[in-house]
Amino acid sequence: MKRQEKISYGDFVLFYGKGKTWLVKLTEGRDLHTHLGKIRVDLVAGKPYGITVLSEKGEYVYALRPTIEDFIMKCERLTQIVYPKDLGIIALEADIKTGSKLVEVGSGSGATTIFLANIVRPKGHVYSYEVKEEFMRVAERNVKRAGLEEYVTFHNKDALQGIEEEDIDAIIVDLGDPWSMVNEAWRVLKPSGHFVGITPTVNQAEKLAEELRNNGFERVKCMEILLRNIEARSGKTRPSTIMVGHTAYLNFATKVLKEASLP
């Protein structure tokens, strides 16, 4: 997927001004109403990303190329999403890379799906299971909005009834009872494949860890990622008074084969 250097109608543009952002699909004749004043969106058509525009109040606003984080944080939501601070360590711990074949259990609003699809493309694929059709439709729209639909297959199905794919590199489970997926995950994962569980409470994390240890997984670990921004300003740099604290406990494990290889 070749990147366009010039902004065209139909492209998404991230307008940024005074610390605020607006993700907009470029449409002819559209105006963007903000606290900085009205912005003529179509003025950036044919211009390079990064161009500066003036609002009707004379405020500087920049037309930027949206990142995957922008699509994630501004996606349509019916559910809580997994935050970028957690997504990065998930990719690292589960060795997710271009060409990976992944299963996601619990599509939610599709934020994690977008992140995963962006990493595995162009040769990998994400198979996402969601039992609630309403959630799946929202996830589909968000993935399409990010331009990643060809790398994702959605199943409106309870994954406990059987995952259709096999030889999976990693499975990401975002359910209220992730331990219920442990045996099915072991079945479809490649040997040494990775299990990722996303849980909001300590009790869930503890129960999942024990279930993993008792059912063919090793290298079991659990972590929480905390993020604190720093307000870097000349002569008065300090930590932000607001931070993203707890969002989820992340559980990781690796599939092993119990049969011993004897000399």
N, C-alpha and C positions, 0 to 999 in steps of 0.2 A: 504494500500500500504506500504509494509515493506521496510524500508530503508536498502540499501546494505552498509555494512561496508567497503567492498573492491571495488575498481574501476574496472569495466568490460567494454569490448568493447560494444559500443552502448550507454554507459552512457555519460551524459554531465559533463564536468569538467570546473571549472573556474580557469584559470591560473592567478596568481597575482604576479606582480613584480614591485617594485618601484612606487607604486601608480596606476599602469595601470592594466587593467583586459582584459582577452580574454575568451569568452565562446566557448568551443570546444566540438564537439561530438567525443568521443574516437574511432578512426579508425586505424586499423593496417597499419603501414607504413607511417602514416601521420606526416608531419613536420609542426610546427607553426613558421612562420617567423615574428619576432618582432624587435623593435629597441634595445632590449637587446640581440639579437642574435637568431639563430635558436634553437628551442626546439623540441626534439624528443618526440612527444606526447605519443607514445605507450609505453614509458618507465614506465609510471605510471600504466599500466594494472596489476591488481592483487595486487596493493599496497593500503594502506589505504588513505582515504581523509586526506589532510593536509600534505602529503609527500612533501619534498623539491627536486627539480630537478635543475640541472645546465644547463644554456644555453651554446651554443658553445663559447660565450665570457666569460664564467665563472661567469655569474650573477645568483644569487639565485632567483628561481621562485617557487611559492607554488601552488600545485594542490588542490583546495578547492572544497567543495560541493556547487553547485550553490544554491542561495536562490531564493525565488519567486521574490524578487526585481531585481535580476540579469536577470531572464527571462523577466521581464517587461521592464527594461531599455535597453535590448539588443534584443528586438523583432523586427521582420521585420515590417517596417512602410510605410504606404501610407497616414496616417493621423497623426495629433498631438495626443499625448497620455495624459491621466490623470496621473500626477506625484505621486509617492509614498507619498509625504507629504500631498496630498489631499485625497488619498485613505484611509489612516488610520482614519481620522475624519469621512469619509463617513460611514465606518463600525461601528463606535461608535454611531453616530447620528441616523443611520437607524437600529440600533440593529441587525446587520447582524451577524449570528453565525452558527455553524454547524447545519444542518437540515433546514436552511432557504430556502424558495422557492422564487426565485427572477426573475424579468423580467428586462432585459437591453434593452433600445431602443437606437440604434446606436452602433453597434459592433465596428466600427472604425477598429483599428489594433488589437484589442483583448487584450490590456494591462489590462483594467479594468476587462474584462471577466476572465482573468487568476487570478487576485487578488480575485475576488468574488468566483470563483470555488474552490480555495484553502481553503477559509474560510468555505463554506457550506458543503464540503465533510465530511464524506462519505454518509450522508443520505439526504442532500439537493441537490438542482439543480438550474442551471441558464438557463433561456430561453432568448436567445439573438436575437434581430430583427435588420436586416440590409437591407436596400432597394437596395444598390449597391452590386451586386454579386462579383465584384472584391475585394471590401473591406472584404466581408464575407469570401472569400477564404483565404485571408491573415490572418484574425483572426482565422480561423480554423487551419491553419498551426501553428500559434504561440501557440494556446492552446494545440495542440497535442505535440508540442516540449516540453512544460512544463509537459506533462504527465497527463493532466487533462481533456481529451476529453470526458470521460464517465460521467462527471458531467455537461456537457453543451449541450444544443440543440440549433442549429442555425436555424433561419427562414429567408429566403431571401424574405422579405415581408415588406411592409409599415405598421408599427404598427397602423397608423391611420385608416387603413382598418379593424382593429379589432384584439385585442390580444386574442390568442386562450386559454390561461391559465386563471384560476380564483383562488380566495383565495390566493393571492400573499402576502407575508410578506413585500416586499419592491420593488419599481420600481426605476430604475436609468435611467434618461433621459439625453442623450448627443446629442442634436439636436440644430440647429440654431434657431428654434422656439419652445422651450420646452413647452410653454403655450398651444400649440395645443394639447398636450397629457394629459392635466389636467383632462378632463371629462372621457376619456377612462381609465386613471389611477385610478380614484375614483371608477369606475365600477368594476375593477378586484382586487383591494386591499381588504384585510381583514379589518374589522372595526379596527381602530387604527393602520392600516398599514402605511408605510412610503413612502413618495415621495422624491426623490433626483433629483435635476436639476443641471446640470453643464453648466455654461455660461461664455463666455470670456469677456463680456462687462457689464458695469453698467446698461445700458439701458435694456438689456435682463433680467438681474436679477430683476430689478424694475417691468417690465411688468409681469414676471412670478410670483412674490410675490403677486401682485394684483389679478391675475387670480386664484391663489390658495386660497386666502382669500374669493373670491367671489363664489367659487365652491366646498364647502364641506370640506375644510381643515383648520386646526387651528395649533397653535404652529409654525407659519411660521417664519423662520429665514434665514438670509443670512450671510455668512462669507467668509473671504479670509485668507489663511494660508501662512505666509512668513517663509522661512527657511534660517538661516544664520549659516554656519559651523564655528567652532572655530579651528584654527590651534594650537593644544596643543603640545608645545615643551618646554623642560626644559629651564626655564629662559626667554623665549620669546613667550609666549602664547598670541595670539591676534586673532581677527575675521578675517576670510578669506576676501580677497579683492574682491572675486567673490561670488555672492549669487544667488540663484534661487528666484526671486521676484515674480511678478504676473504670475500665470499660469491659474487660473480660479476662478470665484465666485461660491461658493457652496450654493445651496438653499435647505432648508429642510422644510418639512411640514408633518402633521399627519392627516389621514382621520378621520372625525367625522361623527356621525349620528345626523341629525338635529331634529329628532323626540324627543320631551321632554318626560321623564319618570316621570309621576305625581304620587303622593301618592294616 
